[in-house]
Amino acid sequence: MDQKLRIDWILCDGYSLCSPEAPEVIDLDEWGYPIIRPGVIAEHELKDVKRAVGACPMSALSLVPQDFDKRS
């Protein structure tokens, strides 16, 4: 199943710990908040993205199914 990276903006405090773990998928804005590349996570990026999810001290990142936002 294809997955994408989701961020909970209420939880995110901009610690900037996620981007170094998955730089191909997560960039940072000038305040240290993540900018997530849209689309599904490629198989070769999945390990890095899981490390980024685990590195977030606020648990603001999660992997969700590609159609997560379309569910009712």
C-alpha positions as CSV (number, residue, x, y, z in Angstrom):
1,M,0.0,0.0,0.0
2,D,1.3,3.4,-0.9
3,Q,1.9,5.8,2.0
4,K,2.5,9.5,2.4
5,L,3.9,11.6,5.2
6,R,1.4,13.6,7.2
7,I,2.1,16.4,9.7
8,D,-0.1,17.5,12.5
9,W,0.5,21.2,12.6
10,I,-1.1,21.6,16.0
11,L,1.6,19.3,17.5
12,C,4.6,20.5,15.5
13,D,6.8,22.9,17.4
14,G,9.5,23.3,14.7
15,Y,12.3,21.4,16.4
16,S,13.8,20.6,12.9
17,L,14.9,17.1,13.9
18,C,12.9,15.4,11.1
19,S,14.6,16.9,8.0
20,P,18.1,15.5,8.6
21,E,16.6,12.0,8.8
22,A,14.8,12.2,5.4
23,P,16.2,15.2,3.5
24,E,14.8,13.9,0.2
25,V,11.3,14.1,1.5
26,I,11.4,16.9,4.2
27,D,12.9,20.3,3.8
28,L,12.7,23.1,6.4
29,D,11.3,26.7,6.1
30,E,13.2,29.6,7.5
31,W,11.7,29.0,11.0
32,G,12.6,25.3,11.1
33,Y,9.1,24.0,10.3
34,P,9.0,21.0,7.9
35,I,8.0,21.3,4.2
36,I,7.0,17.9,3.1
37,R,7.3,16.8,-0.5
38,P,3.8,15.9,-1.8
39,G,3.0,12.5,-3.0
40,V,3.7,8.9,-2.0
41,I,6.9,7.8,-0.3
42,A,9.1,5.7,-2.5
43,E,10.1,2.3,-1.3
44,H,13.8,3.4,-1.1
45,E,12.8,6.4,1.1
46,L,10.6,4.5,3.6
47,K,13.4,3.6,6.0
48,D,14.5,7.3,6.3
49,V,11.0,8.6,6.6
50,K,10.3,6.1,9.4
51,R,13.4,7.5,11.2
52,A,12.1,11.0,10.7
53,V,8.8,10.1,12.2
54,G,10.6,8.5,15.2
55,A,12.8,11.6,15.6
56,C,9.9,14.0,16.2
57,P,9.7,14.8,19.9
58,M,6.1,16.0,19.5
59,S,4.9,12.9,17.5
60,A,3.7,15.4,14.8
61,L,4.7,13.2,11.9
62,S,2.9,10.0,10.8
63,L,2.8,7.7,7.8
64,V,-0.7,7.3,6.4
65,P,-2.3,5.6,3.4
66,Q,-2.2,7.6,0.2
67,D,-6.0,8.1,0.3
68,F,-6.1,9.1,4.0
69,D,-7.5,12.6,3.3
70,K,-10.3,11.2,1.1
71,R,-11.8,9.0,3.8
72,S,-15.0,10.1,5.3
